[in-house]
């Protein structure tokens, strides 16, 4: 019984460590190390100088997307959750879809909506705001140009998504 409990506890701890890359050391960890710990990324960008970026969305109902950045030496330079208010605030009118993807990672596909009458494409991300409330951030793109037309952020409580239960992250 103790052996089974120990194995279960180790599995849980290992799963938690792989969620956000805990234990990976910037300047030391390689691409293979990151993939071994965090799994295959949802998106990958290779830059002309040899640097690389990997996106790890932890959804669909998760509130984190981790970006792993690699330097030109192929070593991990940082891992950070990008679904935070300070990053979301950097999304500005006129940005391209590619710029938003590199900043926030992919939106949940089922939360992507095209509004034909407005020729507008809406992408949505779930995040936890400064007050520990689950919230939704929307980037609304002009579908013809692929550029951000406007942005919107509301808590799930404001959207009526919490029901009777308390709505906290």
Rosetta constraint file for C-alpha pairs under 8 A:
AtomPair CA 1 CA 5 HARMONIC 6.25 0.50
AtomPair CA 2 CA 6 HARMONIC 6.03 0.50
AtomPair CA 3 CA 7 HARMONIC 6.18 0.50
AtomPair CA 4 CA 8 HARMONIC 6.16 0.50
AtomPair CA 5 CA 9 HARMONIC 6.09 0.50
AtomPair CA 6 CA 10 HARMONIC 6.10 0.50
AtomPair CA 7 CA 11 HARMONIC 6.12 0.50
AtomPair CA 8 CA 12 HARMONIC 6.24 0.50
AtomPair CA 9 CA 13 HARMONIC 6.19 0.50
AtomPair CA 10 CA 14 HARMONIC 6.02 0.50
AtomPair CA 11 CA 15 HARMONIC 6.09 0.50
AtomPair CA 12 CA 16 HARMONIC 6.27 0.50
AtomPair CA 13 CA 17 HARMONIC 6.21 0.50
AtomPair CA 14 CA 18 HARMONIC 6.32 0.50
AtomPair CA 15 CA 19 HARMONIC 6.41 0.50
AtomPair CA 16 CA 20 HARMONIC 7.49 0.50
AtomPair CA 17 CA 21 HARMONIC 5.98 0.50
AtomPair CA 17 CA 22 HARMONIC 5.03 0.50
AtomPair CA 17 CA 23 HARMONIC 7.11 0.50
AtomPair CA 17 CA 37 HARMONIC 7.66 0.50
AtomPair CA 18 CA 22 HARMONIC 6.62 0.50
AtomPair CA 18 CA 37 HARMONIC 5.01 0.50
AtomPair CA 18 CA 38 HARMONIC 4.75 0.50
AtomPair CA 18 CA 39 HARMONIC 7.84 0.50
AtomPair CA 19 CA 38 HARMONIC 6.26 0.50
AtomPair CA 19 CA 58 HARMONIC 7.74 0.50
AtomPair CA 20 CA 38 HARMONIC 7.21 0.50
AtomPair CA 20 CA 66 HARMONIC 6.68 0.50
AtomPair CA 20 CA 79 HARMONIC 7.87 0.50
AtomPair CA 21 CA 34 HARMONIC 7.12 0.50
AtomPair CA 21 CA 37 HARMONIC 6.45 0.50
AtomPair CA 21 CA 38 HARMONIC 5.97 0.50
AtomPair CA 21 CA 79 HARMONIC 7.25 0.50
AtomPair CA 24 CA 28 HARMONIC 7.91 0.50
AtomPair CA 24 CA 29 HARMONIC 5.89 0.50
AtomPair CA 24 CA 33 HARMONIC 7.63 0.50
AtomPair CA 24 CA 34 HARMONIC 7.08 0.50
AtomPair CA 25 CA 29 HARMONIC 5.46 0.50
AtomPair CA 25 CA 76 HARMONIC 7.31 0.50
AtomPair CA 26 CA 75 HARMONIC 7.03 0.50
AtomPair CA 26 CA 76 HARMONIC 4.82 0.50
AtomPair CA 26 CA 77 HARMONIC 4.76 0.50
AtomPair CA 26 CA 78 HARMONIC 5.73 0.50
AtomPair CA 27 CA 75 HARMONIC 5.46 0.50
AtomPair CA 27 CA 76 HARMONIC 5.59 0.50
AtomPair CA 27 CA 77 HARMONIC 5.74 0.50
AtomPair CA 28 CA 75 HARMONIC 6.02 0.50
AtomPair CA 28 CA 76 HARMONIC 6.69 0.50
AtomPair CA 29 CA 33 HARMONIC 5.72 0.50
AtomPair CA 29 CA 34 HARMONIC 6.84 0.50
AtomPair CA 29 CA 75 HARMONIC 5.69 0.50
AtomPair CA 29 CA 76 HARMONIC 5.41 0.50
AtomPair CA 30 CA 34 HARMONIC 6.43 0.50
AtomPair CA 30 CA 74 HARMONIC 6.32 0.50
AtomPair CA 30 CA 75 HARMONIC 4.86 0.50
AtomPair CA 30 CA 76 HARMONIC 5.95 0.50
AtomPair CA 31 CA 35 HARMONIC 6.26 0.50
AtomPair CA 31 CA 70 HARMONIC 7.80 0.50
AtomPair CA 31 CA 74 HARMONIC 6.87 0.50
AtomPair CA 31 CA 75 HARMONIC 6.88 0.50
AtomPair CA 31 CA 76 HARMONIC 7.08 0.50
AtomPair CA 32 CA 36 HARMONIC 6.00 0.50
AtomPair CA 33 CA 37 HARMONIC 6.24 0.50
AtomPair CA 34 CA 38 HARMONIC 5.72 0.50
AtomPair CA 34 CA 39 HARMONIC 7.36 0.50
AtomPair CA 35 CA 39 HARMONIC 4.57 0.50
AtomPair CA 35 CA 40 HARMONIC 5.59 0.50
AtomPair CA 35 CA 41 HARMONIC 7.50 0.50
AtomPair CA 38 CA 56 HARMONIC 7.94 0.50
AtomPair CA 41 CA 54 HARMONIC 5.82 0.50
AtomPair CA 41 CA 55 HARMONIC 5.49 0.50
AtomPair CA 41 CA 56 HARMONIC 5.26 0.50
AtomPair CA 42 CA 54 HARMONIC 7.55 0.50
AtomPair CA 42 CA 55 HARMONIC 5.71 0.50
AtomPair CA 42 CA 56 HARMONIC 5.80 0.50
AtomPair CA 42 CA 57 HARMONIC 6.98 0.50
AtomPair CA 42 CA 106 HARMONIC 7.75 0.50
AtomPair CA 43 CA 54 HARMONIC 5.84 0.50
AtomPair CA 43 CA 55 HARMONIC 5.13 0.50
AtomPair CA 43 CA 56 HARMONIC 7.48 0.50
AtomPair CA 43 CA 105 HARMONIC 7.38 0.50
AtomPair CA 43 CA 106 HARMONIC 7.72 0.50
AtomPair CA 44 CA 52 HARMONIC 7.28 0.50
AtomPair CA 44 CA 53 HARMONIC 5.73 0.50
AtomPair CA 44 CA 54 HARMONIC 4.58 0.50
AtomPair CA 44 CA 55 HARMONIC 6.39 0.50
AtomPair CA 45 CA 52 HARMONIC 5.61 0.50
AtomPair CA 45 CA 53 HARMONIC 5.13 0.50
AtomPair CA 45 CA 54 HARMONIC 6.55 0.50
AtomPair CA 46 CA 50 HARMONIC 6.54 0.50
AtomPair CA 46 CA 51 HARMONIC 6.19 0.50
AtomPair CA 46 CA 52 HARMONIC 4.60 0.50
AtomPair CA 46 CA 53 HARMONIC 6.66 0.50
AtomPair CA 47 CA 51 HARMONIC 5.22 0.50
AtomPair CA 47 CA 52 HARMONIC 5.84 0.50
AtomPair CA 49 CA 72 HARMONIC 6.46 0.50
AtomPair CA 50 CA 71 HARMONIC 7.32 0.50
AtomPair CA 50 CA 72 HARMONIC 4.82 0.50
AtomPair CA 50 CA 73 HARMONIC 7.80 0.50
AtomPair CA 50 CA 74 HARMONIC 7.74 0.50
AtomPair CA 51 CA 69 HARMONIC 7.65 0.50
AtomPair CA 51 CA 70 HARMONIC 5.48 0.50
AtomPair CA 51 CA 71 HARMONIC 4.69 0.50
AtomPair CA 51 CA 72 HARMONIC 4.47 0.50
AtomPair CA 51 CA 73 HARMONIC 7.67 0.50
AtomPair CA 51 CA 74 HARMONIC 7.01 0.50
AtomPair CA 52 CA 69 HARMONIC 5.98 0.50
AtomPair CA 52 CA 70 HARMONIC 5.00 0.50
AtomPair CA 52 CA 71 HARMONIC 6.75 0.50
AtomPair CA 52 CA 72 HARMONIC 7.74 0.50
AtomPair CA 52 CA 74 HARMONIC 7.86 0.50
AtomPair CA 53 CA 67 HARMONIC 6.72 0.50
AtomPair CA 53 CA 68 HARMONIC 5.68 0.50
AtomPair CA 53 CA 69 HARMONIC 4.63 0.50
AtomPair CA 53 CA 70 HARMONIC 6.19 0.50
AtomPair CA 54 CA 67 HARMONIC 5.61 0.50
AtomPair CA 54 CA 68 HARMONIC 5.07 0.50
AtomPair CA 54 CA 69 HARMONIC 6.57 0.50
AtomPair CA 55 CA 65 HARMONIC 6.87 0.50
AtomPair CA 55 CA 66 HARMONIC 5.99 0.50
AtomPair CA 55 CA 67 HARMONIC 4.79 0.50
AtomPair CA 55 CA 68 HARMONIC 6.59 0.50
AtomPair CA 55 CA 105 HARMONIC 5.67 0.50
AtomPair CA 55 CA 106 HARMONIC 7.93 0.50
AtomPair CA 56 CA 65 HARMONIC 5.35 0.50
AtomPair CA 56 CA 66 HARMONIC 4.95 0.50
AtomPair CA 56 CA 67 HARMONIC 6.22 0.50
AtomPair CA 56 CA 68 HARMONIC 7.94 0.50
AtomPair CA 56 CA 105 HARMONIC 7.52 0.50
AtomPair CA 57 CA 62 HARMONIC 7.91 0.50
AtomPair CA 57 CA 64 HARMONIC 6.24 0.50
AtomPair CA 57 CA 65 HARMONIC 3.98 0.50
AtomPair CA 57 CA 66 HARMONIC 6.27 0.50
AtomPair CA 57 CA 105 HARMONIC 6.77 0.50
AtomPair CA 57 CA 106 HARMONIC 7.11 0.50
AtomPair CA 58 CA 62 HARMONIC 5.18 0.50
AtomPair CA 58 CA 63 HARMONIC 6.92 0.50
AtomPair CA 58 CA 64 HARMONIC 5.50 0.50
AtomPair CA 58 CA 65 HARMONIC 5.66 0.50
AtomPair CA 58 CA 66 HARMONIC 7.84 0.50
AtomPair CA 59 CA 63 HARMONIC 6.79 0.50
AtomPair CA 59 CA 64 HARMONIC 7.29 0.50
AtomPair CA 59 CA 65 HARMONIC 7.95 0.50
AtomPair CA 59 CA 108 HARMONIC 7.17 0.50
AtomPair CA 60 CA 108 HARMONIC 5.81 0.50
AtomPair CA 61 CA 126 HARMONIC 6.91 0.50
AtomPair CA 62 CA 126 HARMONIC 6.88 0.50
AtomPair CA 62 CA 127 HARMONIC 7.45 0.50
AtomPair CA 63 CA 83 HARMONIC 6.85 0.50
AtomPair CA 63 CA 125 HARMONIC 7.96 0.50
AtomPair CA 63 CA 126 HARMONIC 5.29 0.50
AtomPair CA 63 CA 127 HARMONIC 4.12 0.50
AtomPair CA 63 CA 128 HARMONIC 5.88 0.50
AtomPair CA 63 CA 134 HARMONIC 7.62 0.50
AtomPair CA 64 CA 81 HARMONIC 5.81 0.50
AtomPair CA 64 CA 82 HARMONIC 7.08 0.50
AtomPair CA 64 CA 83 HARMONIC 5.57 0.50
AtomPair CA 64 CA 126 HARMONIC 7.89 0.50
AtomPair CA 64 CA 127 HARMONIC 6.46 0.50
AtomPair CA 65 CA 81 HARMONIC 5.34 0.50
AtomPair CA 65 CA 82 HARMONIC 5.78 0.50
AtomPair CA 65 CA 83 HARMONIC 5.92 0.50
AtomPair CA 65 CA 104 HARMONIC 7.14 0.50
AtomPair CA 65 CA 105 HARMONIC 6.78 0.50
AtomPair CA 66 CA 79 HARMONIC 6.35 0.50
AtomPair CA 66 CA 80 HARMONIC 5.24 0.50
AtomPair CA 66 CA 81 HARMONIC 4.32 0.50
AtomPair CA 66 CA 82 HARMONIC 6.08 0.50
AtomPair CA 67 CA 78 HARMONIC 7.88 0.50
AtomPair CA 67 CA 79 HARMONIC 5.48 0.50
AtomPair CA 67 CA 80 HARMONIC 5.51 0.50
AtomPair CA 67 CA 81 HARMONIC 6.46 0.50
AtomPair CA 67 CA 82 HARMONIC 6.78 0.50
AtomPair CA 67 CA 105 HARMONIC 7.78 0.50
AtomPair CA 68 CA 76 HARMONIC 7.01 0.50
AtomPair CA 68 CA 77 HARMONIC 7.63 0.50
AtomPair CA 68 CA 78 HARMONIC 5.78 0.50
AtomPair CA 68 CA 79 HARMONIC 4.40 0.50
AtomPair CA 68 CA 80 HARMONIC 6.84 0.50
AtomPair CA 69 CA 76 HARMONIC 5.89 0.50
AtomPair CA 69 CA 77 HARMONIC 5.47 0.50
AtomPair CA 69 CA 78 HARMONIC 5.26 0.50
AtomPair CA 69 CA 79 HARMONIC 6.35 0.50
AtomPair CA 70 CA 74 HARMONIC 5.70 0.50
AtomPair CA 70 CA 75 HARMONIC 5.35 0.50
AtomPair CA 70 CA 76 HARMONIC 4.39 0.50
AtomPair CA 70 CA 77 HARMONIC 5.10 0.50
AtomPair CA 70 CA 78 HARMONIC 7.19 0.50
AtomPair CA 71 CA 75 HARMONIC 5.75 0.50
AtomPair CA 71 CA 76 HARMONIC 6.50 0.50
AtomPair CA 71 CA 77 HARMONIC 5.91 0.50
AtomPair CA 82 CA 87 HARMONIC 5.95 0.50
AtomPair CA 82 CA 88 HARMONIC 7.82 0.50
AtomPair CA 82 CA 103 HARMONIC 7.22 0.50
AtomPair CA 82 CA 104 HARMONIC 5.85 0.50
AtomPair CA 83 CA 87 HARMONIC 6.65 0.50
AtomPair CA 83 CA 88 HARMONIC 6.73 0.50
AtomPair CA 83 CA 104 HARMONIC 6.57 0.50
AtomPair CA 83 CA 125 HARMONIC 7.85 0.50
AtomPair CA 83 CA 126 HARMONIC 7.75 0.50
AtomPair CA 83 CA 127 HARMONIC 5.61 0.50
AtomPair CA 83 CA 128 HARMONIC 7.72 0.50
AtomPair CA 84 CA 88 HARMONIC 6.19 0.50
AtomPair CA 84 CA 127 HARMONIC 6.72 0.50
AtomPair CA 84 CA 128 HARMONIC 7.07 0.50
AtomPair CA 84 CA 129 HARMONIC 6.85 0.50
AtomPair CA 85 CA 89 HARMONIC 5.94 0.50
AtomPair CA 85 CA 129 HARMONIC 6.43 0.50
AtomPair CA 85 CA 130 HARMONIC 7.38 0.50
AtomPair CA 86 CA 90 HARMONIC 6.95 0.50
AtomPair CA 87 CA 91 HARMONIC 7.43 0.50
AtomPair CA 87 CA 103 HARMONIC 7.59 0.50
AtomPair CA 87 CA 104 HARMONIC 7.81 0.50
AtomPair CA 88 CA 104 HARMONIC 7.70 0.50
AtomPair CA 88 CA 137 HARMONIC 7.64 0.50
AtomPair CA 91 CA 95 HARMONIC 7.15 0.50
AtomPair CA 91 CA 100 HARMONIC 6.78 0.50
AtomPair CA 91 CA 151 HARMONIC 7.79 0.50
AtomPair CA 92 CA 148 HARMONIC 6.93 0.50
AtomPair CA 92 CA 150 HARMONIC 7.65 0.50
AtomPair CA 92 CA 151 HARMONIC 7.69 0.50
AtomPair CA 93 CA 147 HARMONIC 7.35 0.50
AtomPair CA 93 CA 148 HARMONIC 4.87 0.50
AtomPair CA 93 CA 149 HARMONIC 5.40 0.50
AtomPair CA 93 CA 150 HARMONIC 5.75 0.50
AtomPair CA 93 CA 151 HARMONIC 7.65 0.50
AtomPair CA 94 CA 147 HARMONIC 5.09 0.50
AtomPair CA 94 CA 148 HARMONIC 4.94 0.50
AtomPair CA 94 CA 149 HARMONIC 6.47 0.50
AtomPair CA 95 CA 99 HARMONIC 6.18 0.50
AtomPair CA 95 CA 100 HARMONIC 6.87 0.50
AtomPair CA 95 CA 147 HARMONIC 5.27 0.50
AtomPair CA 95 CA 148 HARMONIC 5.31 0.50
AtomPair CA 96 CA 100 HARMONIC 6.42 0.50
AtomPair CA 96 CA 146 HARMONIC 5.76 0.50
AtomPair CA 96 CA 147 HARMONIC 4.41 0.50
AtomPair CA 96 CA 148 HARMONIC 6.33 0.50
AtomPair CA 97 CA 101 HARMONIC 6.09 0.50
AtomPair CA 97 CA 141 HARMONIC 7.66 0.50
AtomPair CA 97 CA 146 HARMONIC 5.84 0.50
AtomPair CA 97 CA 147 HARMONIC 6.19 0.50
AtomPair CA 97 CA 148 HARMONIC 7.31 0.50
AtomPair CA 98 CA 102 HARMONIC 6.20 0.50
AtomPair CA 99 CA 103 HARMONIC 6.28 0.50
AtomPair CA 100 CA 104 HARMONIC 5.95 0.50
AtomPair CA 100 CA 105 HARMONIC 7.38 0.50
AtomPair CA 101 CA 105 HARMONIC 4.56 0.50
AtomPair CA 101 CA 106 HARMONIC 5.76 0.50
AtomPair CA 107 CA 111 HARMONIC 7.06 0.50
AtomPair CA 107 CA 112 HARMONIC 7.21 0.50
AtomPair CA 107 CA 123 HARMONIC 5.91 0.50
AtomPair CA 107 CA 124 HARMONIC 5.63 0.50
AtomPair CA 107 CA 125 HARMONIC 5.43 0.50
AtomPair CA 108 CA 112 HARMONIC 6.90 0.50
AtomPair CA 108 CA 123 HARMONIC 7.84 0.50
AtomPair CA 108 CA 124 HARMONIC 6.88 0.50
AtomPair CA 108 CA 125 HARMONIC 6.75 0.50
AtomPair CA 111 CA 122 HARMONIC 7.96 0.50
AtomPair CA 111 CA 123 HARMONIC 6.40 0.50
AtomPair CA 111 CA 124 HARMONIC 5.68 0.50
AtomPair CA 111 CA 125 HARMONIC 7.91 0.50
AtomPair CA 112 CA 121 HARMONIC 7.20 0.50
AtomPair CA 112 CA 122 HARMONIC 5.56 0.50
AtomPair CA 112 CA 123 HARMONIC 4.74 0.50
AtomPair CA 112 CA 124 HARMONIC 6.47 0.50
AtomPair CA 113 CA 121 HARMONIC 5.81 0.50
AtomPair CA 113 CA 122 HARMONIC 5.17 0.50
AtomPair CA 113 CA 123 HARMONIC 6.84 0.50
AtomPair CA 114 CA 119 HARMONIC 7.25 0.50
AtomPair CA 114 CA 120 HARMONIC 5.79 0.50
AtomPair CA 114 CA 121 HARMONIC 4.45 0.50
AtomPair CA 114 CA 122 HARMONIC 6.29 0.50
AtomPair CA 115 CA 119 HARMONIC 5.71 0.50
AtomPair CA 115 CA 120 HARMONIC 5.12 0.50
AtomPair CA 115 CA 121 HARMONIC 6.27 0.50
AtomPair CA 115 CA 122 HARMONIC 7.89 0.50
AtomPair CA 116 CA 120 HARMONIC 6.61 0.50
AtomPair CA 119 CA 142 HARMONIC 6.29 0.50
AtomPair CA 119 CA 143 HARMONIC 5.38 0.50
AtomPair CA 119 CA 144 HARMONIC 7.01 0.50
AtomPair CA 120 CA 140 HARMONIC 6.45 0.50
AtomPair CA 120 CA 141 HARMONIC 5.50 0.50
AtomPair CA 120 CA 142 HARMONIC 4.88 0.50
AtomPair CA 120 CA 143 HARMONIC 4.91 0.50
AtomPair CA 121 CA 140 HARMONIC 5.71 0.50
AtomPair CA 121 CA 141 HARMONIC 5.02 0.50
AtomPair CA 121 CA 142 HARMONIC 6.46 0.50
AtomPair CA 121 CA 143 HARMONIC 5.48 0.50
AtomPair CA 122 CA 138 HARMONIC 6.46 0.50
AtomPair CA 122 CA 139 HARMONIC 5.79 0.50
AtomPair CA 122 CA 140 HARMONIC 4.48 0.50
AtomPair CA 122 CA 141 HARMONIC 6.22 0.50
AtomPair CA 123 CA 138 HARMONIC 5.59 0.50
AtomPair CA 123 CA 139 HARMONIC 5.39 0.50
AtomPair CA 123 CA 140 HARMONIC 6.53 0.50
AtomPair CA 124 CA 136 HARMONIC 6.54 0.50
AtomPair CA 124 CA 137 HARMONIC 5.56 0.50
AtomPair CA 124 CA 138 HARMONIC 4.44 0.50
AtomPair CA 124 CA 139 HARMONIC 6.54 0.50
AtomPair CA 125 CA 136 HARMONIC 5.63 0.50
AtomPair CA 125 CA 137 HARMONIC 5.25 0.50
AtomPair CA 125 CA 138 HARMONIC 6.57 0.50
AtomPair CA 126 CA 134 HARMONIC 6.97 0.50
AtomPair CA 126 CA 135 HARMONIC 5.77 0.50
AtomPair CA 126 CA 136 HARMONIC 4.58 0.50
AtomPair CA 126 CA 137 HARMONIC 6.39 0.50
AtomPair CA 127 CA 134 HARMONIC 5.79 0.50
AtomPair CA 127 CA 135 HARMONIC 5.41 0.50
AtomPair CA 127 CA 136 HARMONIC 6.20 0.50
AtomPair CA 127 CA 137 HARMONIC 7.46 0.50
AtomPair CA 128 CA 132 HARMONIC 5.55 0.50
AtomPair CA 128 CA 133 HARMONIC 5.46 0.50
AtomPair CA 128 CA 134 HARMONIC 4.54 0.50
AtomPair CA 128 CA 135 HARMONIC 5.85 0.50
AtomPair CA 128 CA 169 HARMONIC 6.12 0.50
AtomPair CA 129 CA 133 HARMONIC 5.48 0.50
AtomPair CA 129 CA 134 HARMONIC 6.37 0.50
AtomPair CA 129 CA 135 HARMONIC 6.37 0.50
AtomPair CA 132 CA 168 HARMONIC 5.67 0.50
AtomPair CA 132 CA 169 HARMONIC 5.12 0.50
AtomPair CA 133 CA 155 HARMONIC 6.60 0.50
AtomPair CA 133 CA 156 HARMONIC 7.63 0.50
AtomPair CA 133 CA 167 HARMONIC 6.28 0.50
AtomPair CA 133 CA 168 HARMONIC 4.59 0.50
AtomPair CA 133 CA 169 HARMONIC 5.45 0.50
AtomPair CA 134 CA 155 HARMONIC 5.89 0.50
AtomPair CA 134 CA 156 HARMONIC 5.78 0.50
AtomPair CA 134 CA 167 HARMONIC 6.86 0.50
AtomPair CA 134 CA 168 HARMONIC 6.06 0.50
AtomPair CA 134 CA 169 HARMONIC 5.67 0.50
AtomPair CA 135 CA 153 HARMONIC 6.99 0.50
AtomPair CA 135 CA 154 HARMONIC 5.57 0.50
AtomPair CA 135 CA 155 HARMONIC 3.80 0.50
AtomPair CA 135 CA 156 HARMONIC 5.02 0.50
AtomPair CA 135 CA 157 HARMONIC 7.97 0.50
AtomPair CA 136 CA 153 HARMONIC 5.64 0.50
AtomPair CA 136 CA 154 HARMONIC 5.59 0.50
AtomPair CA 136 CA 155 HARMONIC 6.09 0.50
AtomPair CA 136 CA 156 HARMONIC 6.66 0.50
AtomPair CA 137 CA 151 HARMONIC 7.40 0.50
AtomPair CA 137 CA 152 HARMONIC 5.80 0.50
AtomPair CA 137 CA 153 HARMONIC 4.39 0.50
AtomPair CA 137 CA 154 HARMONIC 6.79 0.50
AtomPair CA 138 CA 151 HARMONIC 5.53 0.50
AtomPair CA 138 CA 152 HARMONIC 5.06 0.50
AtomPair CA 138 CA 153 HARMONIC 6.21 0.50
AtomPair CA 139 CA 148 HARMONIC 6.42 0.50
AtomPair CA 139 CA 149 HARMONIC 7.76 0.50
AtomPair CA 139 CA 150 HARMONIC 6.27 0.50
AtomPair CA 139 CA 151 HARMONIC 4.64 0.50
AtomPair CA 139 CA 152 HARMONIC 6.69 0.50
AtomPair CA 140 CA 148 HARMONIC 5.67 0.50
AtomPair CA 140 CA 149 HARMONIC 5.58 0.50
AtomPair CA 140 CA 150 HARMONIC 5.26 0.50
AtomPair CA 140 CA 151 HARMONIC 5.87 0.50
AtomPair CA 141 CA 145 HARMONIC 7.91 0.50
AtomPair CA 141 CA 146 HARMONIC 5.74 0.50
AtomPair CA 141 CA 147 HARMONIC 5.20 0.50
AtomPair CA 141 CA 148 HARMONIC 4.24 0.50
AtomPair CA 141 CA 149 HARMONIC 5.06 0.50
AtomPair CA 141 CA 150 HARMONIC 7.09 0.50
AtomPair CA 142 CA 146 HARMONIC 5.47 0.50
AtomPair CA 142 CA 147 HARMONIC 5.59 0.50
AtomPair CA 142 CA 148 HARMONIC 6.31 0.50
AtomPair CA 142 CA 149 HARMONIC 5.70 0.50
AtomPair CA 143 CA 147 HARMONIC 7.54 0.50
AtomPair CA 154 CA 158 HARMONIC 6.19 0.50
AtomPair CA 154 CA 159 HARMONIC 6.88 0.50
AtomPair CA 155 CA 159 HARMONIC 6.49 0.50
AtomPair CA 156 CA 160 HARMONIC 6.21 0.50
AtomPair CA 156 CA 161 HARMONIC 5.11 0.50
AtomPair CA 156 CA 162 HARMONIC 6.26 0.50
AtomPair CA 156 CA 167 HARMONIC 7.48 0.50
AtomPair CA 157 CA 161 HARMONIC 5.72 0.50
AtomPair CA 157 CA 162 HARMONIC 5.37 0.50
AtomPair CA 157 CA 167 HARMONIC 6.62 0.50
AtomPair CA 162 CA 166 HARMONIC 6.83 0.50
AtomPair CA 162 CA 167 HARMONIC 5.58 0.50
